[in-house]
Amino acid sequence: MEWLSSLRAAIDYMEEHLFTDIGADEVADAVHISSFYFQKGFKMVTGYSIGEYIRNRRLYLAALDLIKGEEKVIDLSYKYGYDTPESFTKAFSRFHGLSPRLLREQPSRITVFLPLVIEVSIKGGNKMEFVVEKMEPMKMIGFERVFSFESGYLEIPRFWDAFCEKYMSSAPGKEKSEREVRKAIGENGIGEFGICFDGGQTKGKFSYLIAGAYKGGDVPEGMKVVEIPAYEWAKFQCAGPMPNSLQTLNTRIFREWLPGNGDYEIAAELNIEWYSEGDISSPDYRAGIWLPVKKKDF
């Protein structure tokens, strides 16, 4: 239950520091958990990114202060971390559906956003099956793109769509560079894996690689080789059309398996998506998620 305890402690920490300049890294450090998995898991469990949660809480509290009528909009904007009254008013209006002036006149229209309560939900009849397998270091080659934790769920499927449209069609590439890329894709099976990892990006972002197992040879321009260290991997599988079945599996891992398993904890800031061959829209299509894990110290 350490994962749930960390999430609860994170919410308490954010509540205590709503008036200070904090982000996901500071919160993760405070509760002693990897920032990469904390941001990923918080979004899975709550439906909000860290930035969204803090912003929504501040805008709700700002509305309560506004209704009291004791502070001006300019004072509230600086109090709740906005650089200008204009940026505060824009965010306030987007969240509450009306401007600060109108909300002060119609306080019943406030959008309520209370502190989240994290609870365990025990559901029967659909136990998550997984295997743990030790694997040696792996070299992967593919196309890298950087995403934010706020929008990655929506943007990564588009990244895949663009990759398939450009390189998976039957039409051969006209340019030499494109032919070299297509050759590397075929030789290394690029598209079998999707790898999420901490690529040393700015706060709130992560790297994603559409990848295959690197067999050696030239690395065309625009592609990248990364080495995955040896780990034990907890491997989960799902069946159904992409991307919904895999995203559902990902969410269940963080909501059900990670809080409920008593043996393993996350060992590194990465995870691997595995894709089989076949029609990704088929109800029988198989895919999986691999997490690097280690035995818990008791």
Secondary structure, 3 states (H helix, E strand, C coil): CHHHHHHHHHHHHHHHCCCCCCCHHHHHHHCCCCHHHHHHHHHHHHCCCHHHHHHHHHHHHHHHHHHHCCCCHHHHHHHCCCCCHHHHHHHHHHHHCCCHHHHHHCHHHCCCCCCCCCCCCCCCCCCCCEEEEEECCEEEEEEEEEEECCCHHHHHHHHHHHHHHHHCCCCCCCCHHHHHHHHHHHHHCCCCEEEEECCCCCCCEEEEEEEEECCCCCCCCCCEEEEECCEEEEEEEEECCCCHHHHHHHHHHHHHHHHHCCCEEECCCEEEEEECCCCCCCCCCEEEEEEEEEECCC
